[in-house]
Amino acid sequence: MRIIRSLFFLTLLAVALFYFFDQTETSPEEVVQHVTSIVKEKQHVLESKITPEEEDIPAISIGANIFQWIGQTSEELEGSFDEPVRIDKSAYDYEWWVYTNSTNQYVQFGIEDNVVKTIFATGEEIDTEPIFIGQPYEEVNQEFGFTDEVSYNNGISSYTFRISEEDMQVRPLVKLNDSTFIQFYFDTFTGKLSSVRVLTAETLLKHRPYEIEYRGKLPDEPNLTEDEWAEIEKGMEQQIYDITNIIRHRHGKDKLDWEESVSNVAFLHSKDMEENNYFSHYSLNGDGLKERLEAEDVFYMTAGENIAAQYPDAPGAMEGWLNSEGHREALLSDDYSHIGVGVYRLYYTQNFLGKPL
């Protein structure tokens, strides 16, 4: 019997840094069949609340309840959805097919060997019945019954995921059927569901976001080339940018514009932290965000920084920032108009900027 905490994931966050002026187990069939007249009533209420401005927001074609897509083929996905806005490589053998209207809807489908192995979804009007994004924690818990241990057996191998007290509040895990799981990400400041991730058992074991007690073998850790990592990092940077603006829209905040020069500053800090084995807003030479921006001739009225490390991917890092007071303040600040994101391996940096001087 062996116990590990996670593949990489002693999850790390650093409080946002600011500069001012210097810068119940349920089968898939039951889930799908749970669409009732109550759902129609919810949709009618949502439609009645749409403002003239919201009428201009394009909607992405979600097709159907997202839970049904695990195990389906990429050809079936293509037959029901519009074209993805892009396809991003991941560190876990699958590719992310990304769908978003860049305002209030966001879905990623993880495709491996032409089969959907995982899904991440956040935003509005996405069919996740029998629950919905924005639903109170207590109601989702009542529907699924969160527990501090979730088990999975595969032949003679057995795995038990230990869900800590903190994870029970932020990202509880539920087994949907014998080989499929759901992670529910909650905004602990509002007590409401922020996003959902559906994934196969094999994918969950690759991510290892929880402590695991197991008999048998775990999937091998990623063994990727420099070029492969570079592709993965670029995809995660764009995902963080997209999800940041989805979250900001949810809270009535303006969209942030991408700033490439600041993305380079953020990337270099992530790379420096990983290569020199430290985790701080300050480089080993003592430089902070102000100095890093000045070194690249970037000058803004206000600037702020979020950093994170060892999350399995961009959605995980985003939900971590959302649930940390300092990071949340930066994510939702009215002071910023631009953002740059830099990811190196599993080190993540966001640099927020006010309007240019």
N, C-alpha and C positions, 0 to 999 in steps of 0.2 A: 504494500500500500504506500503510495507516494502522494505528497501534498505539495503543490506549487501555488504561488500567488497569482502569477500570470506570466505570459511570454515576455513581454517587456513592461508590463503595465502596473508598476507602482506609479500611479497617475500623479503627475506633477502639474501644479499651477503656480504662477507667481502673481501677486497682486498688481493690478494695473498701475503703470507709472505715468505721471502727467507732468508736462512742462507748460508754463503759461508765459506768453510773450517772448520767451526764448525759442520759442518754437510752437379554481375550478377548471380543469382541462377541457378544451373544446375542440372538436374535430373541424377540419377545414370546411366540410360540408355544412356543419351547423353554423359556422361563421357566415358563409355565403348566404345561407337560407334565412339569416336573421334580419334581412331587409323587410320591414313591415310598413304599415301605414304610418307609424310613428316617424320613420325616416322621411316619408313624403311630407309630413307636417313640419319637420325640421327644415326641409328644403324650402317649403313655402315661406316659413318665417325668415330664412336667410334671404330669399329673393326679395321679400318685402322691405328689407333693410338696405338694399343696394342703393348707393347714392349715385347721382349723375357721373361723378368722377370715376367711380368704380365700374360703371358700365363700359368704360373705355379700356379696361384692363383685359387683355386677351386671356382666355382660359385654355389650359392644356387638356388634351383629350386623355383622360385617365382610363377609359375603357370599362373597368368594372372594379369590384372590391379588390384591393391590392393583395389581400391574403391569399387569394386563389392563384396568384401567379407563381408562387414557389413550385418548382418542378416543371413548369411549362417551358416550351421551347422558345428560342429567340424568334423563330418564324411566326409562332402564334402571337408573340408580343408585337411584332411588326404588323401583323394583320389587324390588330386592335388599336394601336397607338399611332400618333403622328411620328415623324422622324425625330430621334433624340437631338437635342441642341448640340451635343458632342458625346464622344465616347472617351472615357478616362481610364487609363491603366491603374490597377490597384496593386498592393503588395501581397495579395493573397490568391493569385492564380485567376481571378475573375476580372472582367472589365466592367466598369460602371457605365451604363447607358443613362445619361442624365436628361431629365425632362423638367423644364421650368419655364414659367412666363416672366421670370425675373422680378416679380412683384410679390405675389402671395401664394404661389403653388410651387412645390419642389419635390421631385421623386427621383431616386436613383435605383436602377435595377442592376444587380451584380450578375453578369452572365459568364458562365464557365462551361466550355464544351457545348455551347449552344443551348444551355439550360439555365433558367433563373435560379440562382443559389441564395440570393439575399436581396432585400429591398429596404431602403431608407426613405421615409416620407415625412414631410412637414408642410405646414401651410393650411390654407382654407379650402373647403369644399373638395376634399379628397376622401374617397369612400374607404373608410377603415372600420365599417360596421363589424361588430356590435358596439364599438366605441368611436369617439371622434376627437380630433385634435382640439384642445381647449376644454376638454371634459375634466371635472374635478377628480382628484386622486381617489377620493372615497368611492366614487361611482365606478371607476375602472377597477379598483380593488374588489368591489362587490361583484363585478362581472366575472373576474378571472381568479380571484383568491390568491394574493401574493403570499409566498412562503420564503423562508430563509435557506431552503435547500431545494435544488432542482436536479433530478437524476436522469441519466441517459445510459442505456445499455446497447452495445453493439457486439453481438456474439458473446465471446467470453470476456470482452472488455467492458468495464463499467466506469462511469464518470459521475461525480457529484459536484455540482457548482454550489459553493458556499456564498450566499448573498449577505454582505455585511449590513449592519444597521443603516449606514449611510446610503449604501446602494439600494436598500429597500425603499428609501425615500426618493432617490434620484433616478435610478434605472433598474427597477425590479425586472426579474426574468420569469417567463412563464413558458411551459412546454405546451405547444399547440397540439402536437400529435407525437408519435414515436420518434420522429426524426426532424421536427421543425419547432423552432422557438421564437418567441417575441420578446424583444427588449422594449420596455416603455420608458421613454425619457420624460421626466417631469420637470417643470419650472417650479422649484421649491419656494420661490418668492410669491408666486400666485397660487400655488397648489394645483396647477392644471397641467394636463398632458401637453407636452411641447412637440414631441415627434415619436415615431415608432420605427423599429427596425425588426424585420422578419428575416430569419436566417436558418439555414440547415444546421444540423448538429456538427457536421464537418467544418463548416465555416465558423461556427461559434468556438470550436476547439482551436482553430487557427488564430482567432482574435484573442482568446483567453483574457477577457476583461474581468473575470472573477477568480477568486481562489478556487482551485480544483483539487479534489481528492480522487485518485483514479487507480485502476488496475488495468494494465495494457500499455498502449503506445499513444503518444501524442503526435499530431502532424509535425513534420519538420518545420523549422523556422525558415523564413524567407531567405533565399540565397540568390541575390539579384546583382546584375552588373551595374556599373556606374551609369550607363546610358538608360537602363531600365529604371533605376531610381530617379534619374532626372525627369523622365516622363511621368512617373508617379507623383513626384513633388509638384510639378506644374499643374497636374490635375487637382491635387488637394488644395493648392492655392486658389484655384478658380472656384472649387466647391466652398471653401471658407468665405470667399467673397459673396457668392450667391446666397448662402445660408445666412450670412450676416444681414443682408438686405431683406431677406424674408422675415427674419426676426424683428428688424427695425420697423418694417411695415406693420407687423402684428401689434406693435406698441405705438403706432401713429407717428413714427419718426421718418425723416426724409431719407431718401436713398443716398448712399455714399458712392462717389465716383472713384474709379480705379486710377491709381497714380503709379506708373511703372517705375519711376526713379525711386519711390519710397518702397516699392516691392523689392527692389534690389538691396536696399538698406536692411529690410527685414530678413531677406534671405541670408545675407552675410552674417547677421547676428545668430540666426538659427544654426548655420554651418559652424560658426565659431564655438557655440555652446557644445555642439555634438563632438566636434573634433578635439576640443580641449577639456571635455568632461566636466562642465560646470553648468549651472542653471541660475541665471541672474539677469536682471535688467542692466547690470554693469559688466562690461567686458573685463577681462583679467588685467588690462592696463588702466582700468578705472573709468574708461569712457562710458557715458550713458547715452540715452537716445539723442539728446541735444548734440553731442559731439559726433555721433554717427551720422546724423542728418547734415550737419555742417560740412563733414568730410566729403559728402556727395553734392555739396552746394544746393541743398534743399532748405529753404527758409519759410516758415509758416508762423502765424500768430500763436497757434496752440497745437500741441501734439501730445499723444498718449500712446501707450504700448501695452499689449497683452502678450504674454508668452505661456507656452504649455509644452509638456514633453511626455512621451511614452503613451499617448493615446493610440489606439489601433488605426485610427484614420481621422479625416477631417470632420465628419459629423460628430464623432465622439469628443473631439477637442472643442467644437462649438458648444455642445451641450454642457461641457465642463465649465467653460467661460460664463455661460448664461447663469450658472448656479453659484458663482463666486461674486461677492458683492462688488469688489473693485473692478473686475473684468466686466461685469454687467453694466456698471456705470459707464465704462468706455464704449461698450457696444451700443448703448442707447443714448449717448450724449448728443445734445443739440449743438455742441460746440464744433463738431467735425463735419467736413464736407467731402473729404477724400480718405482713401484707405490704400495701404500697400500690404500685401501678405507675402511672407517668405517661409517656405517649408524646406527643411533638409532632414532627410531620413524621417524620424518621428519627433522632431523638434519643430515647434510652430511659433511664428511671431506675426502679430498684427501691429502695424503702425497706423494710428489715426491722426489726421491732420485737419487743421482749420483752413480757412480760405487762404490762398497764396498771397504773400505780400506783393 
